[in-house]
């Protein structure tokens, strides 16, 4: 078990500390008696990563901050950040991979203006009517694609153009679920963990993340914030490079 993982992705931690935050104000009465005003407590964790390449640092910055949009299709077609589709086609249905799903007629597309930028990663589930099962698909801005964690040629009915994410209904491939758009390019090393985690459960409702690992008992719903980056020189894949060590905070929701 890794010390810390966010949505199933291992974060290389070298230092960390925990802080308990009290909700409510403790005080003393006029007579000096201590009055407990605490109503609840929440945890915060501060971490520092090991050296990361520039590509890894950019990806972890986006991951920790909860950047991107997630579409669960559980009752509506709004993203987790409240973004509506720019084209109102398709219909919702129940009994998808994780609850509600989204179905498109053959050859019809639906788009969301997620402003993903030039470097992006997408995740989604696609129902293969021929095979009778759901497939987990990963697409990346450099053209790399994976289905069920294995390299593939098909984009699974998903495309990105000018930052907008689109789904298109194709023959036997018209049902979608748990679509995620991330405005950063996930490194190859993340693919096995992302595919395994997303195949077993829905992605978190961004910007919220699911934090797990040996740092705590069980999983915790958190919001992340990257504070500082320290530039360091180190050996990466046999070459001397300049990278970063990130300092960030996770706050229990």
Secondary structure as UniProt FT lines:
FT   STRAND          5..6
FT   TURN            7..8
FT   STRAND          9..10
FT   STRAND          13..23
FT   STRAND          27..28
FT   TURN            30..31
FT   STRAND          34..35
FT   STRAND          40..49
FT   HELIX           54..65
FT   STRAND          69..71
FT   TURN            80..81
FT   STRAND          91..96
FT   TURN            97..98
FT   STRAND          99..103
FT   TURN            106..107
FT   STRAND          109..112
FT   STRAND          121..128
FT   TURN            129..132
FT   STRAND          133..140
FT   TURN            141..142
FT   STRAND          145..147
FT   TURN            148..149
FT   STRAND          150..151
FT   TURN            156..157
FT   STRAND          158..161
FT   TURN            162..163
FT   STRAND          164..168
FT   TURN            171..172
FT   STRAND          175..182
FT   HELIX           188..190
FT   HELIX           191..200
FT   TURN            206..207
FT   STRAND          209..212
FT   TURN            214..215
FT   STRAND          220..236
FT   TURN            237..238
FT   STRAND          239..252
//
